[in-house]
Amino acid sequence: MKTIYIILSILFLASCSPAYIPNMVNAPIFSNKNELQIKVNGSSGGVDPQLSYAITNHLGVMVNGNFGSYTDENTGITTRHKFAEIGAGYYTNNKGRFVFAFFGGAGAGETEGEFETDNGLSITQASLNRIFVQPAIGWVTDIFDFSLATRFSHVNLSPQLQSPLNTSSLMFEPALNLGLGYKYVKLHTQLGFSVPMGDPNNLGFSYQPVVFGIGLTARIGRKYF
């Protein structure tokens, strides 16, 4: 996690552009109506709380957040960001084991870089807006969970300083999730990627290409068949 922030700090300093720091992909693998999933994650993007709820046996909603701050003691560069989003979607399953889900949603946040230059303190700020769709498949047992989700995001950053380069892009963000525990509480990990679907040389912002996180998942109201 520290290495990721150092890289982002270098990108801020080198390009004087804002950075897109993706959150972990929330791919809820529901079993039944009234199931509530609570996830608390620490990731390369900071802290990622996630909340999901199955309204019916086929419809679900979710709320996700992401925030973090890091100061590199060697360079004095500080990076900060915060982000929140909501989503809704459809899911279906085979006896609660094999699950297919399709969710979409939107979110907003801010990103900031602060560093010293020859002219004094410099701050790069940007507001962030994102819409997304994400199909996912998963397999759930009493002990082991697996899911693979692919998030397609349209990211738009509005920097404080205008750039001749593109400040919006479609991002391809696949993520693999693994969980281990027993029924209602499991330790999980996620490995994901975030890459632009266009020419990265035309981007007016830097981005974090790899997302890795570890956390706990609690499931309330889940039925095991």
JOJO-V293438 format. One record per residue. PSI is psi as a letter, one per 20 degrees, with the letter a starting at -180 (* if undefined). OMEGA is omega as a letter, one per 20 degrees, with the letter a starting at -180 (* if undefined). D_FIRST is the distance of its C-alpha to the first C-alpha in Angstrom with 2 decimals. Layout:
<<PSI:OMEGA:D_FIRST> <PSI:OMEGA:D_FIRST>>
//
This chain:
<<g:a:0.00> <h:r:3.80> <g:r:5.40> <g:a:5.21> <h:r:6.57> <g:r:8.85> <g:r:10.11> <h:r:10.85> <g:r:12.55> <g:r:14.60> <g:r:15.59> <g:a:16.75> <h:a:18.73> <h:a:20.18> <i:a:21.26> <k:a:21.77> <q:r:20.84> <r:a:18.78> <q:r:15.67> <o:a:15.41> <o:a:12.15> <q:r:13.23> <r:r:12.96> <q:r:13.25> <p:r:16.84> <o:r:19.16> <n:a:21.84> <p:r:24.19> <n:a:26.50> <q:r:29.48> <h:a:32.51> <r:r:34.99> <q:r:36.01> <j:r:34.61> <p:r:31.48> <p:r:28.63> <p:r:24.99> <p:a:22.46> <p:r:18.76> <o:a:16.11> <q:r:12.53> <p:a:9.02> <r:r:6.80> <i:r:4.41> <j:r:7.47> <c:r:7.87> <p:a:10.81> <n:r:13.03> <q:a:16.53> <p:a:19.06> <p:a:22.81> <q:a:25.33> <p:r:29.10> <o:a:31.88> <g:r:34.85> <a:r:37.18> <i:r:37.21> <i:a:35.96> <p:r:34.28> <r:r:30.96> <r:r:28.89> <q:r:25.30> <p:a:23.34> <q:r:19.60> <r:r:17.41> <p:r:14.04> <q:a:13.15> <r:r:10.69> <p:r:11.25> <p:r:9.94> <p:r:12.46> <o:a:12.35> <h:a:15.14> <h:a:16.39> <i:a:17.03> <j:a:17.37> <p:r:15.68> <p:r:14.50> <p:r:12.95> <q:r:13.81> <q:r:14.45> <q:a:16.22> <q:r:17.73> <q:a:20.20> <q:r:22.29> <q:r:25.15> <r:r:26.52> <q:a:29.42> <a:a:30.68> <q:r:32.84> <q:r:32.33> <q:a:34.73> <r:r:34.71> <n:a:36.97> <k:r:37.76> <j:a:34.28> <f:r:32.78> <p:a:32.21> <p:r:30.90> <p:a:30.85> <q:r:29.38> <o:a:29.35> <q:r:27.65> <r:a:27.46> <a:a:26.54> <q:r:25.49> <r:a:23.15> <q:r:22.66> <a:a:20.35> <q:r:19.56> <q:a:17.13> <q:r:17.64> <p:a:17.00> <p:a:18.87> <r:r:19.87> <p:r:23.01> <a:r:25.53> <h:a:29.04> <j:r:30.42> <b:a:28.30> <p:r:25.43> <p:a:24.28> <p:r:22.53> <p:a:21.58> <q:r:21.73> <q:r:22.13> <q:a:22.95> <p:r:21.56> <q:a:23.74> <p:r:23.10> <q:a:25.42> <q:r:24.67> <q:a:26.38> <o:r:24.94> <q:a:27.06> <q:r:25.81> <q:a:27.37> <r:r:26.69> <p:a:28.31> <p:r:28.46> <r:r:30.11> <h:a:30.48> <h:a:27.79> <p:r:25.68> <q:r:24.27> <p:r:23.37> <q:r:22.90> <o:a:22.36> <q:r:22.07> <o:a:22.38> <p:r:21.68> <o:a:23.69> <q:r:22.75> <o:a:24.71> <p:r:22.50> <p:r:24.32> <p:r:23.11> <n:a:25.77> <q:r:24.83> <h:r:26.71> <p:a:28.08> <q:a:29.69> <q:r:28.74> <i:r:31.14> <r:a:28.41> <p:r:27.48> <j:r:25.31> <q:a:25.40> <q:r:24.57> <p:a:24.64> <p:r:21.32> <o:a:21.27> <m:r:18.48> <q:a:19.12> <p:r:17.18> <p:a:18.01> <p:r:17.95> <p:r:19.10> <q:a:20.35> <p:a:22.12> <b:r:24.25> <o:r:27.71> <e:a:29.04> <i:r:27.84> <p:a:24.54> <q:r:21.96> <p:a:18.49> <r:r:16.78> <q:a:13.93> <p:r:13.44> <p:a:12.79> <r:a:13.74> <q:r:14.54> <o:a:15.76> <q:r:18.49> <q:r:21.49> <i:r:24.85> <a:a:26.69> <o:a:26.69> <h:r:23.29> <i:r:25.38> <j:a:26.99> <p:r:23.92> <j:r:23.95> <q:r:20.22> <r:a:17.01> <q:r:14.66> <o:a:11.31> <h:a:12.80> <p:r:10.46> <p:r:9.27> <p:a:8.23> <q:r:8.95> <q:r:11.14> <a:r:13.94> <q:r:17.66> <p:r:20.49> <p:r:23.87> <p:r:26.91> <p:r:30.03> <j:a:33.33> <q:r:32.43> <p:r:35.40> <p:a:35.20> <*:*:38.17>>
//
